[in-house]
Amino acid sequence: ILLFLFIFFLIIEILLRVICTIRIGPHVLFYGTKLRKFINIKDSVMVHDNKVKNYSKYYPNQKRFDIGKEGKFFHVGINSKGFRGKDFELIKPDNVLRIICLGESSTFGFGNKDNETFPHHLEKILNKKINSLKCKKIKSIEVINLGIPHLHSEQIYSLFLHEAIPLSPNIVIYYGGINDATI
């Protein structure tokens, strides 16, 4: 009976992986197994192998792909610093309020196009508000997305120390912690 149940669930697992591979993409077939390295998914947002200190990020100026809710592939832009979003200066410009967003796949915008991430929307909403207030001290608000999928809190803390602090942020937003449950 145990052997029958094992074979039954193995067949279900294989069928689900094949169906998901057809609908979502090749990275699903061996996801969570050591066989994953045999599938070439280097252009997917699932892979970020630029090792820095205690974390990894993307290599600068890459074009990656992701899969949307409707199952269609789309391009994801990685900026010159190895993060998602538009380029930014290392030295914060005068009269700019700089917000850094740290986190995991939700912050990165996993499954979202570049203009659908929450850091992108936050910057757009705040700049619209600051322009309507005609504030003299703050000319614009810059929201920088430092979210990287799959990172754990300890890795994000290291990223914060090495990447965010040198950017002189006025505000830091951290949205994550779910990945820590998989440790």
VOVO-313757 format. One record per residue: residue number from 1; chain; x, y, z of N, C-alpha, C, O in turn. Coordinates in Angstrom, 1 decimal. Example, Ala and Ser with C-alpha at 12.3 -4.5 7.8 and 13.67 -1.06 7.14 Angstrom:
[node 1 "A" [13.2 -5.7 7.8] [12.3 -4.5 7.8] [13.2 -3.3 7.8] [14.2 -3.3 8.5]],
[node 2 "A" [12.8 -2.2 7.1] [13.7 -1.1 7.1] [12.9 0.0 7.9] [13.4 1.1 8.0]],
END
This chain:
[node 1 "A" [0.8 -1.2 0.0] [0.0 0.0 0.0] [0.9 1.3 0.0] [0.6 2.2 -0.7]],
[node 2 "A" [1.9 1.2 0.8] [2.8 2.4 0.9] [3.5 2.6 -0.5] [3.7 3.7 -0.9]],
[node 3 "A" [3.9 1.5 -1.1] [4.6 1.6 -2.4] [3.6 2.2 -3.4] [4.0 3.0 -4.3]],
[node 4 "A" [2.4 1.7 -3.4] [1.3 2.2 -4.3] [1.1 3.7 -4.1] [1.0 4.5 -5.1]],
[node 5 "A" [1.0 4.2 -2.8] [0.8 5.6 -2.5] [2.0 6.4 -3.0] [1.8 7.5 -3.5]],
[node 6 "A" [3.2 5.9 -2.8] [4.4 6.6 -3.2] [4.4 6.8 -4.7] [4.6 7.9 -5.2]],
[node 7 "A" [4.1 5.8 -5.5] [4.1 5.8 -6.9] [2.9 6.8 -7.4] [3.1 7.5 -8.3]],
[node 8 "A" [1.8 6.7 -6.7] [0.7 7.5 -7.1] [1.0 9.0 -6.9] [0.8 9.8 -7.9]],
[node 9 "A" [1.6 9.4 -5.8] [1.9 10.8 -5.5] [3.1 11.2 -6.4] [3.2 12.4 -6.8]],
[node 10 "A" [4.0 10.3 -6.7] [5.1 10.6 -7.6] [4.6 11.0 -9.0] [5.0 11.9 -9.7]],
[node 11 "A" [3.6 10.2 -9.5] [3.0 10.4 -10.8] [2.3 11.8 -10.8] [2.4 12.5 -11.8]],
[node 12 "A" [1.6 12.1 -9.7] [0.9 13.4 -9.6] [1.9 14.5 -9.6] [1.7 15.5 -10.3]],
[node 13 "A" [3.0 14.4 -8.9] [4.0 15.4 -8.8] [4.6 15.6 -10.2] [4.7 16.8 -10.7]],
[node 14 "A" [4.9 14.6 -10.9] [5.5 14.7 -12.3] [4.5 15.4 -13.2] [4.9 16.3 -14.0]],
[node 15 "A" [3.2 14.9 -13.2] [2.2 15.5 -14.1] [2.0 17.0 -13.8] [2.0 17.8 -14.7]],
[node 16 "A" [2.0 17.4 -12.5] [1.8 18.8 -12.2] [3.0 19.6 -12.6] [2.9 20.7 -13.1]],
[node 17 "A" [4.2 19.1 -12.5] [5.4 19.8 -12.9] [5.4 20.0 -14.4] [5.8 21.0 -14.9]],
[node 18 "A" [5.0 18.9 -15.2] [5.0 19.1 -16.6] [4.0 20.1 -17.1] [4.2 20.9 -17.9]],
[node 19 "A" [2.8 20.1 -16.5] [1.7 21.0 -16.8] [2.2 22.5 -16.5] [2.0 23.4 -17.3]],
[node 20 "A" [2.8 22.6 -15.3] [3.3 24.0 -14.9] [4.5 24.4 -15.8] [4.6 25.6 -16.1]],
[node 21 "A" [5.3 23.5 -16.2] [6.4 23.8 -17.1] [5.9 24.3 -18.5] [6.4 25.3 -19.0]],
[node 22 "A" [4.8 23.7 -19.0] [4.2 24.1 -20.2] [3.6 25.5 -20.1] [3.7 26.4 -20.9]],
[node 23 "A" [2.9 25.7 -18.9] [2.1 27.0 -18.7] [3.0 28.1 -18.2] [2.8 29.3 -18.6]],
[node 24 "A" [4.0 27.8 -17.4] [4.8 28.9 -16.7] [6.2 29.0 -17.3] [6.6 30.1 -17.6]],
[node 25 "A" [6.9 27.9 -17.5] [8.3 28.0 -18.0] [9.1 26.9 -17.5] [8.8 26.2 -16.6]],
[node 26 "A" [10.3 26.7 -18.1] [11.2 25.6 -17.8] [11.7 25.5 -16.4] [12.1 24.5 -16.0]],
[node 27 "A" [11.8 26.7 -15.8] [12.4 26.7 -14.4] [11.5 25.9 -13.4] [12.0 25.6 -12.3]],
[node 28 "A" [10.3 25.7 -13.7] [9.4 25.0 -12.8] [9.6 23.5 -12.7] [9.4 22.8 -11.7]],
[node 29 "A" [10.1 22.9 -13.8] [10.3 21.4 -13.9] [11.1 20.9 -12.8] [10.7 19.9 -12.2]],
[node 30 "A" [12.2 21.4 -12.5] [13.1 20.9 -11.5] [13.2 21.8 -10.2] [14.1 21.7 -9.5]],
[node 31 "A" [12.2 22.8 -10.1] [12.3 23.7 -9.0] [12.3 22.9 -7.7] [11.5 22.0 -7.4]],
[node 32 "A" [13.2 23.4 -6.8] [13.3 22.7 -5.5] [14.1 21.4 -5.4] [14.2 20.8 -4.4]],
[node 33 "A" [14.7 21.1 -6.6] [15.6 19.9 -6.6] [17.0 20.2 -7.0] [17.2 21.3 -7.5]],
[node 34 "A" [17.9 19.3 -6.8] [19.3 19.5 -7.2] [19.4 19.4 -8.8] [20.5 19.8 -9.3]],
[node 35 "A" [18.4 18.9 -9.5] [18.5 18.8 -10.9] [18.3 20.1 -11.6] [18.4 20.3 -12.8]],
[node 36 "A" [17.9 21.2 -10.8] [17.6 22.5 -11.4] [18.7 23.1 -12.2] [18.5 23.8 -13.1]],
[node 37 "A" [19.9 22.7 -11.8] [21.1 23.3 -12.4] [21.3 22.8 -13.9] [22.0 23.4 -14.7]],
[node 38 "A" [20.5 21.8 -14.3] [20.6 21.3 -15.7] [19.7 22.1 -16.6] [19.8 21.9 -17.8]],
[node 39 "A" [18.8 22.9 -16.1] [17.9 23.7 -16.9] [18.5 25.1 -17.1] [18.9 25.7 -16.1]],
[node 40 "A" [18.7 25.6 -18.3] [19.3 26.9 -18.5] [18.2 28.0 -18.4] [17.4 28.2 -19.3]],
[node 41 "A" [18.2 28.6 -17.2] [17.2 29.6 -16.9] [18.0 30.9 -16.5] [17.4 31.8 -15.8]],
[node 42 "A" [19.2 31.0 -17.0] [20.0 32.2 -16.6] [19.4 33.5 -16.9] [19.8 34.5 -16.2]],
[node 43 "A" [18.5 33.6 -17.8] [17.9 34.9 -18.1] [16.6 35.2 -17.3] [16.0 36.2 -17.5]],
[node 44 "A" [16.2 34.3 -16.5] [15.0 34.4 -15.7] [15.4 35.3 -14.4] [16.5 35.3 -14.0]],
[node 45 "A" [14.4 35.9 -13.9] [14.6 36.7 -12.6] [14.8 35.8 -11.5] [15.2 36.2 -10.4]],
[node 46 "A" [14.6 34.5 -11.7] [14.8 33.5 -10.6] [16.3 33.4 -10.3] [16.7 33.0 -9.1]],
[node 47 "A" [17.2 33.8 -11.2] [18.6 33.6 -11.0] [19.3 35.0 -10.8] [19.1 35.9 -11.6]],
[node 48 "A" [19.9 35.1 -9.7] [20.7 36.3 -9.4] [22.0 35.8 -8.7] [22.0 35.6 -7.5]],
[node 49 "A" [23.0 35.6 -9.5] [24.2 34.9 -9.0] [25.4 35.9 -8.9] [26.6 35.4 -8.9]],
[node 50 "A" [25.2 37.2 -8.8] [26.3 38.1 -8.6] [26.5 38.2 -7.1] [25.9 39.0 -6.4]],
[node 51 "A" [27.4 37.4 -6.6] [27.7 37.3 -5.2] [28.4 38.5 -4.6] [29.5 38.8 -5.2]],
[node 52 "A" [27.9 39.1 -3.6] [28.5 40.3 -3.0] [28.3 40.1 -1.5] [27.2 39.9 -1.0]],
[node 53 "A" [29.5 40.0 -0.8] [29.4 39.8 0.7] [28.6 38.6 1.0] [28.9 37.5 0.6]],
[node 54 "A" [27.5 38.9 1.8] [26.6 37.8 2.3] [25.3 37.7 1.5] [24.4 37.1 2.0]],
[node 55 "A" [25.3 38.2 0.3] [24.0 38.2 -0.5] [24.4 38.1 -2.0] [25.5 38.2 -2.4]],
[node 56 "A" [23.3 37.9 -2.8] [23.5 38.0 -4.2] [22.5 39.0 -4.8] [21.5 39.2 -4.2]],
[node 57 "A" [22.9 39.5 -5.9] [22.1 40.4 -6.7] [22.3 40.1 -8.2] [23.0 39.2 -8.5]],
[node 58 "A" [21.7 41.0 -9.0] [21.8 40.8 -10.5] [23.1 41.5 -11.0] [23.6 42.4 -10.3]],
[node 59 "A" [23.6 41.0 -12.1] [24.7 41.7 -12.7] [24.1 43.0 -13.4] [22.9 43.0 -13.8]],
[node 60 "A" [24.9 44.1 -13.5] [24.4 45.3 -14.0] [23.9 45.2 -15.5] [24.4 44.4 -16.3]],
[node 61 "A" [22.9 46.0 -15.8] [22.4 46.3 -17.1] [21.9 45.0 -17.8] [22.2 44.8 -19.0]],
[node 62 "A" [21.3 44.1 -17.1] [20.8 42.9 -17.7] [19.4 43.0 -18.2] [18.6 43.8 -17.7]],
[node 63 "A" [19.0 42.2 -19.1] [17.6 42.1 -19.5] [17.2 40.7 -19.1] [17.7 39.7 -19.6]],
[node 64 "A" [16.3 40.6 -18.1] [15.8 39.3 -17.6] [14.3 39.2 -18.1] [13.7 40.1 -18.6]],
[node 65 "A" [13.8 38.0 -17.8] [12.4 37.8 -18.1] [11.7 37.2 -16.9] [12.3 36.6 -16.0]],
[node 66 "A" [10.4 37.5 -16.9] [9.5 37.0 -15.8] [8.2 36.6 -16.5] [8.0 36.8 -17.7]],
[node 67 "A" [7.3 36.0 -15.7] [6.1 35.5 -16.2] [5.0 36.2 -15.5] [4.9 36.1 -14.2]],
[node 68 "A" [4.0 36.8 -16.2] [2.9 37.5 -15.6] [1.8 36.6 -15.2] [1.9 35.4 -15.4]],
[node 69 "A" [0.8 37.1 -14.5] [-0.3 36.4 -14.0] [-1.1 35.7 -15.2] [-1.7 34.6 -15.0]],
[node 70 "A" [-1.0 36.3 -16.4] [-1.7 35.7 -17.5] [-0.9 34.6 -18.2] [-1.3 34.0 -19.2]],
[node 71 "A" [0.3 34.3 -17.6] [1.2 33.3 -18.2] [2.1 33.7 -19.3] [2.7 32.9 -20.0]],
[node 72 "A" [2.1 35.0 -19.6] [3.0 35.5 -20.7] [4.3 36.0 -20.2] [4.4 36.6 -19.1]],
[node 73 "A" [5.3 35.8 -21.0] [6.7 36.3 -20.6] [6.8 37.8 -20.9] [6.2 38.3 -21.8]],
[node 74 "A" [7.6 38.5 -20.1] [7.9 39.9 -20.3] [9.3 40.2 -19.8] [9.8 39.5 -19.0]],
[node 75 "A" [9.8 41.3 -20.3] [11.2 41.6 -20.0] [11.2 42.4 -18.7] [10.3 43.2 -18.4]],
[node 76 "A" [12.3 42.2 -17.9] [12.5 42.9 -16.6] [13.9 43.6 -16.8] [14.9 43.0 -17.1]],
[node 77 "A" [13.9 44.9 -16.5] [15.1 45.7 -16.6] [15.9 45.7 -15.3] [15.3 46.0 -14.3]],
[node 78 "A" [17.2 45.4 -15.4] [18.1 45.5 -14.3] [19.0 46.7 -14.5] [19.6 46.8 -15.6]],
[node 79 "A" [19.1 47.7 -13.6] [19.8 48.9 -13.8] [21.3 48.7 -13.7] [21.8 47.6 -13.5]],
[node 80 "A" [22.1 49.8 -13.8] [23.5 49.7 -13.8] [24.1 49.4 -12.4] [25.3 49.1 -12.3]],
[node 81 "A" [23.3 49.3 -11.4] [23.8 48.9 -10.1] [23.4 47.5 -9.7] [23.8 47.0 -8.7]],
[node 82 "A" [22.7 46.8 -10.6] [22.3 45.4 -10.4] [21.0 45.2 -9.7] [20.7 44.2 -9.1]],
[node 83 "A" [20.1 46.3 -9.8] [18.8 46.2 -9.1] [17.7 46.5 -10.1] [18.0 47.0 -11.2]],
[node 84 "A" [16.5 46.3 -9.7] [15.4 46.6 -10.6] [15.0 48.0 -10.6] [15.1 48.7 -9.5]],
[node 85 "A" [14.6 48.6 -11.7] [14.2 49.9 -11.7] [15.2 50.8 -12.5] [16.2 50.4 -13.1]],
[node 86 "A" [14.8 52.1 -12.6] [15.6 53.0 -13.3] [17.0 53.3 -12.6] [17.1 53.0 -11.4]],
[node 87 "A" [17.9 53.8 -13.4] [19.2 54.1 -12.8] [19.1 55.3 -11.8] [18.2 56.1 -11.9]],
[node 88 "A" [20.0 55.3 -10.9] [20.1 56.4 -9.9] [21.5 56.7 -9.6] [22.4 55.9 -9.9]],
[node 89 "A" [21.7 58.0 -9.2] [23.1 58.4 -8.8] [23.4 57.9 -7.4] [22.6 57.8 -6.5]],
[node 90 "A" [24.7 57.6 -7.2] [25.2 57.1 -5.9] [25.1 58.2 -4.9] [24.7 58.0 -3.7]],
[node 91 "A" [25.4 59.4 -5.3] [25.3 60.6 -4.4] [23.9 61.2 -4.6] [23.5 61.6 -5.7]],
[node 92 "A" [23.2 61.3 -3.5] [21.9 61.8 -3.5] [21.9 63.3 -3.9] [22.6 64.1 -3.3]],
[node 93 "A" [21.1 63.6 -5.0] [21.0 65.0 -5.4] [20.4 65.9 -4.3] [19.6 65.4 -3.5]],
[node 94 "A" [20.7 67.2 -4.4] [20.1 68.1 -3.4] [18.6 68.2 -3.7] [18.2 68.0 -4.8]],
[node 95 "A" [17.9 68.5 -2.7] [16.4 68.7 -2.7] [15.7 67.5 -3.1] [14.6 67.5 -3.7]],
[node 96 "A" [16.3 66.3 -2.9] [15.7 65.0 -3.3] [15.5 64.2 -2.0] [16.5 64.1 -1.2]],
[node 97 "A" [14.3 63.7 -1.7] [14.1 62.8 -0.6] [14.2 61.4 -1.2] [13.5 61.0 -2.1]],
[node 98 "A" [15.1 60.7 -0.6] [15.5 59.3 -1.1] [14.9 58.3 -0.2] [15.1 58.2 1.0]],
[node 99 "A" [14.1 57.4 -0.8] [13.5 56.2 -0.1] [14.1 55.0 -0.7] [14.1 54.8 -1.9]],
[node 100 "A" [14.5 54.1 0.2] [15.1 52.8 -0.2] [14.1 51.7 0.2] [13.6 51.7 1.3]],
[node 101 "A" [13.7 50.9 -0.8] [12.9 49.7 -0.5] [13.7 48.5 -0.5] [14.3 48.1 -1.5]],
[node 102 "A" [13.7 47.8 0.7] [14.4 46.5 0.8] [13.4 45.4 1.0] [12.3 45.6 1.5]],
[node 103 "A" [13.8 44.2 0.5] [12.9 43.1 0.7] [13.2 42.0 -0.3] [14.3 41.8 -0.8]],
[node 104 "A" [12.2 41.1 -0.5] [12.4 39.9 -1.2] [11.6 40.0 -2.6] [11.7 41.1 -3.2]],
[node 105 "A" [11.0 39.0 -3.0] [10.3 38.9 -4.3] [9.2 39.9 -4.4] [8.9 40.5 -5.5]],
[node 106 "A" [8.4 40.2 -3.3] [7.3 41.2 -3.4] [7.8 42.6 -3.6] [7.2 43.3 -4.4]],
[node 107 "A" [8.9 42.9 -3.0] [9.5 44.2 -3.2] [10.1 44.3 -4.6] [9.9 45.3 -5.3]],
[node 108 "A" [10.8 43.3 -5.0] [11.4 43.2 -6.3] [10.3 43.4 -7.4] [10.5 44.0 -8.4]],
[node 109 "A" [9.1 42.8 -7.1] [8.0 42.9 -8.1] [7.9 41.6 -8.9] [7.7 41.7 -10.1]],
[node 110 "A" [8.1 40.5 -8.2] [8.1 39.2 -8.9] [6.7 39.0 -9.6] [5.7 39.1 -8.9]],
[node 111 "A" [6.7 38.8 -10.9] [5.5 38.6 -11.6] [4.9 39.9 -12.1] [3.8 39.9 -12.7]],
[node 112 "A" [5.5 41.0 -11.8] [5.1 42.4 -12.2] [6.0 43.0 -13.3] [7.2 42.8 -13.2]],
[node 113 "A" [5.5 43.7 -14.2] [6.3 44.5 -15.1] [7.0 45.6 -14.4] [6.6 45.9 -13.2]],
[node 114 "A" [7.9 46.2 -15.0] [8.7 47.3 -14.4] [7.9 48.4 -13.8] [8.2 49.0 -12.7]],
[node 115 "A" [6.8 48.8 -14.5] [6.0 49.9 -14.1] [4.8 49.4 -13.2] [3.9 50.2 -12.9]],
[node 116 "A" [4.9 48.2 -12.7] [3.9 47.7 -11.8] [4.4 47.3 -10.4] [3.6 46.9 -9.5]],
[node 117 "A" [5.6 47.6 -10.1] [6.2 47.3 -8.8] [5.7 48.3 -7.8] [5.4 49.4 -8.1]],
[node 118 "A" [5.7 47.9 -6.5] [5.2 48.9 -5.5] [6.2 50.1 -5.3] [5.7 51.2 -5.1]],
[node 119 "A" [7.5 49.9 -5.4] [8.4 51.0 -5.4] [8.2 52.0 -6.5] [8.2 53.2 -6.3]],
[node 120 "A" [7.9 51.5 -7.7] [7.6 52.4 -8.8] [6.3 53.2 -8.6] [6.3 54.4 -8.8]],
[node 121 "A" [5.3 52.5 -8.1] [4.0 53.2 -7.8] [4.2 54.2 -6.6] [3.6 55.3 -6.7]],
[node 122 "A" [5.0 53.8 -5.6] [5.2 54.7 -4.5] [5.8 56.0 -4.9] [5.4 57.1 -4.5]],
[node 123 "A" [6.9 55.9 -5.8] [7.5 57.1 -6.3] [6.6 58.0 -7.1] [6.6 59.2 -6.9]],
[node 124 "A" [5.8 57.4 -7.9] [4.9 58.1 -8.8] [3.8 58.9 -7.9] [3.5 60.0 -8.1]],
[node 125 "A" [3.3 58.2 -6.9] [2.2 58.8 -6.1] [2.8 59.9 -5.2] [2.2 61.0 -5.1]],
[node 126 "A" [4.0 59.7 -4.6] [4.6 60.7 -3.7] [5.0 61.9 -4.5] [4.9 63.0 -4.0]],
[node 127 "A" [5.6 61.7 -5.7] [6.0 62.9 -6.5] [4.8 63.7 -7.0] [4.8 64.9 -7.0]],
[node 128 "A" [3.7 63.0 -7.3] [2.5 63.8 -7.6] [2.0 64.6 -6.4] [1.6 65.8 -6.6]],
[node 129 "A" [2.1 64.0 -5.2] [1.7 64.7 -4.0] [2.6 65.9 -3.7] [2.1 67.0 -3.4]],
[node 130 "A" [3.9 65.6 -3.8] [4.9 66.7 -3.5] [4.8 67.9 -4.5] [5.0 69.0 -4.1]],
[node 131 "A" [4.5 67.5 -5.7] [4.3 68.6 -6.7] [3.1 69.4 -6.5] [3.1 70.6 -6.7]],
[node 132 "A" [2.0 68.8 -6.0] [0.8 69.5 -5.7] [1.0 70.4 -4.4] [0.3 71.4 -4.3]],
[node 133 "A" [1.9 70.0 -3.5] [2.1 70.8 -2.3] [3.1 72.0 -2.6] [3.2 72.9 -1.8]],
[node 134 "A" [3.8 72.0 -3.7] [4.8 73.0 -4.1] [5.8 73.2 -2.9] [6.0 74.4 -2.5]],
[node 135 "A" [6.3 72.1 -2.5] [7.3 72.2 -1.4] [8.6 72.7 -1.9] [9.1 72.3 -3.0]],
[node 136 "A" [9.2 73.7 -1.2] [10.4 74.3 -1.6] [11.7 73.5 -1.2] [12.7 73.6 -1.9]],
[node 137 "A" [11.6 72.8 -0.1] [12.8 72.0 0.4] [13.0 70.7 -0.4] [14.1 70.3 -0.6]],
[node 138 "A" [11.9 70.1 -0.8] [12.0 68.9 -1.5] [11.4 69.1 -3.0] [10.2 69.3 -3.1]],
[node 139 "A" [12.3 68.9 -4.0] [11.8 69.1 -5.4] [11.3 67.8 -5.9] [10.3 67.8 -6.7]],
[node 140 "A" [11.8 66.6 -5.5] [11.3 65.3 -5.9] [11.6 64.2 -4.9] [12.5 64.4 -4.0]],
[node 141 "A" [10.9 63.1 -5.1] [11.1 62.0 -4.2] [11.6 60.8 -5.1] [11.0 60.6 -6.2]],
[node 142 "A" [12.7 60.2 -4.7] [13.3 59.1 -5.4] [13.1 57.8 -4.6] [13.6 57.7 -3.5]],
[node 143 "A" [12.5 56.8 -5.2] [12.3 55.5 -4.5] [13.1 54.5 -5.3] [12.9 54.3 -6.5]],
[node 144 "A" [14.0 53.9 -4.5] [15.0 52.9 -5.1] [14.6 51.5 -4.7] [14.5 51.3 -3.5]],
[node 145 "A" [14.4 50.6 -5.6] [14.0 49.3 -5.4] [15.3 48.4 -5.2] [16.0 48.1 -6.2]],
[node 146 "A" [15.6 48.0 -4.0] [16.7 47.1 -3.7] [16.2 45.7 -3.4] [17.0 44.9 -2.7]],
[node 147 "A" [15.0 45.4 -3.7] [14.5 44.1 -3.5] [15.1 43.0 -4.4] [15.2 43.2 -5.6]],
[node 148 "A" [15.4 41.9 -3.8] [16.0 40.7 -4.5] [15.2 39.5 -4.1] [15.1 39.2 -2.9]],
[node 149 "A" [14.6 38.7 -5.0] [13.9 37.5 -4.7] [14.8 36.5 -4.0] [16.0 36.5 -4.2]],
[node 150 "A" [14.3 35.7 -3.1] [14.9 34.6 -2.4] [15.8 35.0 -1.3] [16.3 34.1 -0.6]],
[node 151 "A" [16.1 36.2 -1.0] [17.0 36.6 0.1] [16.3 36.4 1.4] [15.1 36.5 1.5]],
[node 152 "A" [17.1 36.1 2.4] [16.6 36.0 3.8] [17.0 37.3 4.6] [17.8 38.1 4.1]],
[node 153 "A" [16.4 37.5 5.8] [16.6 38.7 6.5] [18.1 39.0 6.8] [18.5 40.2 6.6]],
[node 154 "A" [18.9 38.0 7.1] [20.3 38.2 7.3] [21.0 38.7 6.0] [21.9 39.6 6.1]],
[node 155 "A" [20.6 38.2 4.9] [21.2 38.7 3.6] [20.7 40.1 3.3] [21.5 40.9 2.8]],
[node 156 "A" [19.5 40.4 3.6] [19.0 41.7 3.3] [19.6 42.7 4.2] [19.9 43.9 3.8]],
[node 157 "A" [19.9 42.3 5.4] [20.6 43.2 6.4] [22.0 43.5 5.8] [22.5 44.7 5.9]],
[node 158 "A" [22.7 42.5 5.3] [24.0 42.7 4.7] [23.9 43.6 3.5] [24.8 44.5 3.3]],
[node 159 "A" [22.9 43.4 2.6] [22.6 44.3 1.5] [22.4 45.7 2.0] [22.9 46.7 1.3]],
[node 160 "A" [21.6 45.9 3.0] [21.4 47.2 3.6] [22.7 47.9 4.0] [22.9 49.1 3.6]],
[node 161 "A" [23.5 47.2 4.7] [24.8 47.8 5.1] [25.7 48.2 3.9] [26.3 49.3 3.9]],
[node 162 "A" [25.8 47.3 2.9] [26.7 47.6 1.8] [26.2 48.3 0.6] [26.9 48.9 -0.1]],
[node 163 "A" [24.9 48.3 0.5] [24.3 49.0 -0.7] [23.4 50.2 -0.3] [23.5 51.3 -1.0]],
[node 164 "A" [22.6 50.1 0.7] [21.6 51.1 1.0] [22.3 52.3 1.8] [22.0 53.4 1.5]],
[node 165 "A" [23.0 52.0 2.8] [23.6 53.0 3.7] [24.5 54.0 2.8] [24.3 55.2 3.0]],
[node 166 "A" [25.3 53.5 1.9] [26.1 54.5 1.1] [25.2 55.4 0.2] [25.7 56.4 -0.3]],
[node 167 "A" [24.0 55.1 0.0] [23.1 55.9 -0.8] [22.4 57.0 -0.1] [21.7 57.8 -0.6]],
[node 168 "A" [22.7 57.1 1.2] [22.2 58.2 2.1] [20.7 58.3 2.0] [20.2 59.4 1.7]],
[node 169 "A" [20.0 57.2 2.4] [18.5 57.3 2.3] [17.9 58.2 3.4] [18.5 58.2 4.5]],
[node 170 "A" [16.8 58.8 3.2] [16.1 59.5 4.2] [15.1 58.6 4.9] [14.9 58.7 6.1]],
[node 171 "A" [14.6 57.6 4.1] [13.6 56.7 4.6] [14.0 55.3 4.1] [14.4 55.2 2.9]],
[node 172 "A" [13.9 54.3 4.9] [14.1 52.9 4.5] [12.8 52.1 4.8] [12.3 52.1 5.9]],
[node 173 "A" [12.3 51.4 3.8] [11.2 50.5 3.9] [11.6 49.1 3.8] [12.3 48.7 2.8]],
[node 174 "A" [11.3 48.2 4.7] [11.6 46.8 4.7] [10.3 46.0 4.6] [9.4 46.2 5.5]],
[node 175 "A" [10.2 45.2 3.6] [9.0 44.4 3.4] [9.5 43.0 3.1] [9.9 42.7 2.0]],
[node 176 "A" [9.4 42.1 4.1] [9.9 40.7 3.9] [9.8 39.9 5.1] [9.1 40.3 6.1]],
[node 177 "A" [10.4 38.8 5.1] [10.5 37.9 6.2] [9.9 36.5 5.9] [10.1 35.5 6.6]],
[node 178 "A" [9.1 36.4 4.8] [8.5 35.1 4.4] [9.6 34.1 4.1] [9.5 32.9 4.4]],
[node 179 "A" [10.7 34.5 3.4] [11.7 33.6 3.0] [12.4 33.0 4.2] [13.0 31.9 4.1]],
[node 180 "A" [12.4 33.6 5.4] [13.0 33.1 6.6] [12.3 31.8 7.0] [13.0 31.0 7.7]],
[node 181 "A" [11.1 31.6 6.7] [10.3 30.4 7.1] [10.9 29.2 6.4] [10.6 28.1 6.8]],
[node 182 "A" [11.7 29.4 5.3] [12.2 28.2 4.5] [13.6 27.8 5.0] [14.1 26.9 4.5]],
[node 183 "A" [14.1 28.5 6.0] [15.5 28.2 6.5] [15.4 26.9 7.3] [16.4 26.5 7.8]],
END
